[in-house]
Amino acid sequence: MENTTPTLALPIPPDIAAVRARLDRWRQRRPRRLRIPDALWRAATALARQHGAGKIARILRLDYYGLRRRVTAGGERSQSSRQARPAFVELLSTVPTPGYECLVELEAPSGARMRIQLRGAASTPDLAALSQSFWDGTR
């Protein structure tokens, strides 16, 4: 004979309930396929460090592996490390080549932009490394 006694849901701690409410409001108002804002990820990451990634992922309805990756990678970056990055880096060539011009523009979903403009460069900088540095900095 199977047990027909209803199971009681455990109460959600207030700190988790507050973040869950913020996430629910964001989910109701967001356009489709929009990434979760960094502020909400930081709140979820802090909760996961305190209560465990599995529990927080389940309660907040987040991808466990994505949350776990942020927790182990130190998902929160300090404000000072963001401010320490230069806003503009100019790459100068020593030997100009007339007629050569190249423009590379990158834009992250967060709105961050990077523009690389090469004019008459004899040797090109490592565009892949510059691009990777940009993408790593926008997460």
WOJOTA-V241492 format. One record per residue. PSI is psi in whole degrees, 0 to 359 (NA if undefined). OMEGA is omega as a letter, one per 30 degrees, with the letter a starting at -180 (* if undefined). Layout:
psi=(PSI/PSI)
omega=(OMEGA/OMEGA)
This chain:
psi=(131/155/122/7/126/144/140/134/136/145/144/130/148/322/322/320/323/316/323/319/318/316/318/317/316/317/325/329/347/152/157/147/19/138/149/132/151/323/320/322/318/318/316/321/317/319/320/325/327/319/349/139/321/313/314/318/319/312/319/356/55/160/119/313/322/318/316/319/319/323/313/334/4/41/337/125/138/153/325/326/330/320/339/341/140/145/336/133/121/128/117/141/147/332/107/143/116/142/351/126/139/138/126/124/132/140/126/157/334/349/351/142/150/134/126/119/120/129/117/32/132/321/140/146/168/91/326/317/319/316/315/320/319/311/323/326/343/356/NA)
omega=(a/a/a/l/a/l/l/l/l/l/l/l/a/a/l/l/a/l/l/l/l/l/l/l/l/a/a/a/a/l/a/l/l/a/l/a/a/a/l/l/l/l/l/l/l/l/a/l/a/a/a/a/a/a/a/l/a/a/a/a/l/l/a/a/l/l/a/l/l/l/a/l/a/a/a/l/a/l/a/l/l/a/a/a/l/l/a/l/l/l/a/l/l/a/l/l/a/l/a/l/a/l/l/l/l/l/a/l/l/a/l/a/l/a/l/a/a/l/l/a/l/l/a/l/l/a/l/l/l/l/a/l/l/a/l/a/a/a/*)
